[in-house]
Amino acid sequence: MNENPYRQPETEVAPATGGGLQLGASRSRPIGHGWSWIRQAWSLFTPAWGQWILALLLLVIIMIAIQFIPFVGGLAGTLLGPVFGAGVLYMAHRACEGGSFEIADIFTGFRQQTGALVGLGAINLVVTFVIFAVMAGVMAATMDTSALSEINPNNEEAAAEAVMSMMASGALLAPLLMLALLIPWMAAYWFAVPLIFFGEYGIGTALKSSLMACLRNILPLLWYSIIAFVLMIVASIPFFLGWLVLMPLFAITYYVMFRDIFSEA
């Protein structure tokens, strides 16, 4: 009887996943967002630029050190890549939410969704291996010299032309096939890490959602890629020192574009 009848009903709200980032279906963004993502990332980078540079340098040192582990270094680096990537995304998330972050946040992926992230790394390893194996098989098939046995051995000019024709077809077909297979996979993988980490998506759902998001945002992603390519050239001119800024800037931009496309905020 002492309860206020006009008080708004209280409901139990489930805790937000992935640090509180609420996700929805992917949205199509205008082409101009390809630049605004970088601009917004810069505004997040500058207040703590030193911390960002130290964090990314630490990550580079860790990934290099992993490569020197006997027998399993390369494999471990590929499997743990999404885990460390999730940590960098979490740092950007904390910065975007107006709070401070710690360099130790780079290890957050080892405390949340670790199994799924490692599984994603394993799938990436297998798919990439298959794509390059197919490319190598195509090149080997086009270089098959068994067909040369039908050419008159005394006609050296015809044999040389046949060899050059096979080499040219292989050099052209293999890269085109690799792009035809690699680009869709890169689109499926592109947003998979943050979808798994922030949204607790299953690996298959994350890959599918990422692919659809990239298809809906081809123009802004293409515009971003062009700008990023120019920035990479500029950053490489002064003895690659510009990469100290560009690496964290790209990492933050990755989070910004993901949030812009998927977040309900």
BELQUI-V657684 format. One record per residue. RES is the residue in one letter. SS is DSSP state (H for helix, E for strand, C for the rest). D_FIRST is the distance of its C-alpha to the first C-alpha in whole Angstrom. Layout:
RES:SS:D_FIRST, RES:SS:D_FIRST
This chain:
M:C:0, N:C:4, E:C:5, N:C:8, P:C:9, Y:C:13, R:C:13, Q:C:16, P:C:16, E:C:17, T:C:20, E:C:22, V:C:26, A:C:29, P:C:31, A:C:34, T:C:37, G:C:40, G:C:39, G:C:36, L:C:39, Q:C:37, L:E:40, G:C:41, A:C:44, S:C:47, R:C:48, S:C:51, R:C:52, P:C:55, I:C:58, G:C:58, H:H:55, G:H:58, W:H:58, S:H:55, W:H:54, I:H:57, R:H:56, Q:H:52, A:H:53, W:H:56, S:H:53, L:H:51, F:H:54, T:H:56, P:C:53, A:C:53, W:H:57, G:H:58, Q:H:55, W:H:56, I:H:60, L:H:59, A:H:57, L:H:59, L:H:62, L:H:60, L:H:59, V:H:63, I:H:64, I:H:62, M:H:63, I:H:67, A:H:67, I:H:65, Q:H:68, F:C:70, I:C:69, P:C:72, F:C:71, V:C:68, G:H:67, G:H:68, L:H:65, A:H:63, G:H:63, T:H:62, L:H:59, L:H:57, G:H:58, P:H:55, V:H:53, F:H:54, G:H:54, A:H:50, G:H:50, V:H:52, L:H:49, Y:H:46, M:H:48, A:H:48, H:H:45, R:H:44, A:H:46, C:H:45, E:C:41, G:C:42, G:C:42, S:C:45, F:C:47, E:C:49, I:H:52, A:H:51, D:H:49, I:H:52, F:H:51, T:H:47, G:H:49, F:H:50, R:C:46, Q:C:44, Q:C:46, T:H:49, G:H:50, A:H:50, L:H:52, V:H:54, G:H:55, L:H:55, G:H:58, A:H:59, I:H:59, N:H:61, L:H:63, V:H:64, V:H:64, T:H:66, F:H:69, V:H:69, I:H:70, F:H:72, A:H:74, V:H:74, M:H:76, A:H:78, G:H:79, V:H:80, M:H:82, A:H:84, A:H:84, T:H:86, M:C:88, D:C:89, T:H:93, S:H:94, A:H:95, L:H:97, S:H:100, E:H:100, I:C:102, N:C:105, P:C:106, N:C:109, N:C:107, E:H:105, E:H:104, A:H:102, A:H:100, A:H:99, E:H:98, A:H:96, V:H:94, M:H:93, S:H:92, M:H:90, M:H:88, A:H:87, S:H:85, G:H:84, A:H:83, L:H:81, L:H:80, A:H:78, P:H:76, L:H:75, L:H:74, M:H:72, L:H:70, A:H:69, L:H:68, L:H:66, I:H:65, P:H:62, W:H:61, M:H:61, A:H:58, A:H:56, Y:H:56, W:H:56, F:C:52, A:H:51, V:H:51, P:H:48, L:H:46, I:H:47, F:H:45, F:H:43, G:H:42, E:C:42, Y:C:45, G:C:47, I:H:51, G:H:52, T:H:49, A:H:49, L:H:53, K:H:52, S:H:50, S:H:52, L:H:55, M:H:53, A:H:52, C:H:56, L:H:57, R:H:54, N:C:55, I:H:59, L:H:60, P:H:58, L:H:59, L:H:62, W:H:62, Y:H:61, S:H:63, I:H:66, I:H:65, A:H:64, F:H:68, V:H:69, L:H:67, M:H:68, I:H:72, V:H:71, A:H:69, S:H:72, I:H:75, P:C:75, F:C:75, F:C:72, L:C:70, G:C:68, W:H:66, L:H:64, V:H:62, L:H:63, M:H:61, P:H:58, L:H:58, F:H:58, A:H:56, I:H:53, T:H:54, Y:H:53, Y:H:50, V:H:50, M:H:51, F:H:49, R:H:46, D:H:47, I:H:48, F:H:45, S:E:42, E:C:39, A:C:38
